[in-house]
Amino acid sequence: MANITLRQLRYFEALARHRHFGRAAGACAVSQPALSVQIRELEENVGAALFERGARQVRLTTLGEAFAGRVQDILRAVDELGDLARASGEHLVGRLRIGVIPTIAPYLLPRVVGALAESYQGIDIHVRETLTERLIAELLDGRLDTAIVALPVSEPALTEVALFDEAFVLVRPRAEAGQPVPGPEDLGRKRLMLLEEGHCFRDQALSFCNIRAAGGDDRLDGSSLSTLVQMVAAGLGITLVPEMAVPVETRSADVSVTFFGPPHPSRTVGMIWRRTSPLAEQLQEMAEVVRRAAEAQRAEQLG
């Protein structure tokens, strides 16, 4: 056991996560044979198999399952040692891993990345775009430093900082532009198209319309806001989109965009990070940079 290396543990974690040698090797930026050698040496050091090798998939053995939890704790602690050293410096430099949900990333990220790069010289920003549930899991595992999501996430191990509130707008075919703006109850009786399950924006829209999520109805789902807006332009129904998406998604679509009257549907966008993160103070400062960038972008859109 004395010969176990940090490299072997990182390769083990990647293989345990991907359950495939090729994908794990890609995630570690090494060749598959190199990863296989390190895994085999790790198992020799442990004295038992950690994985069951199948024709198409790799599975953890019982020992491997127990091993995986300890390895994650070790790797998280090692990463936090590096964060501690970075946090002690006068200026934050090095890698910053940011997660962003898909209904925010394409619209806010360009301005935010520019603002962070300007405020923190020498920072190396890595972006991960995926759903909230996965971002939370990766934050807790130490694979991300922070994430920009819709609040609340209600995870006790994470700090939540609200950045700004954002309205949802109604997108209808242009032919319906002069019609009255439907209320929440009216929306529930129309062909309302939403993002597919897993997106928090879908849940927020359903909540506003007082529609219970259920399978088996004739509601059309889309994989992205862009798809939904184009479906509206084709006359298939109506949808809701966050205000920040309007300039990008409606510029080439034959649709009408309308703000709702009270009660206004909206969401709170914020940043989250681990409460134990040594970068917590720096992330709090970054949240203010992100807030100012978002405010400047919104002012440009309204102006």
Beta strands, then each sheet from edge to edge (+ up, - down):
strand 1: 51-53
strand 2: 58-60
strand 3: 94-100
strand 4: 123-129
strand 5: 146-151
strand 6: 158-173
strand 7: 192-195
strand 8: 221-222
strand 9: 238-242
strand 10: 255-259
strand 11: 266-274
sheet 1: 1+ 2-
sheet 2: 4+ 3+ 5+ 11- 6+ 9- 7- 8-
sheet 3: 4+ 3+ 5+ 11- 6+ 10-
end
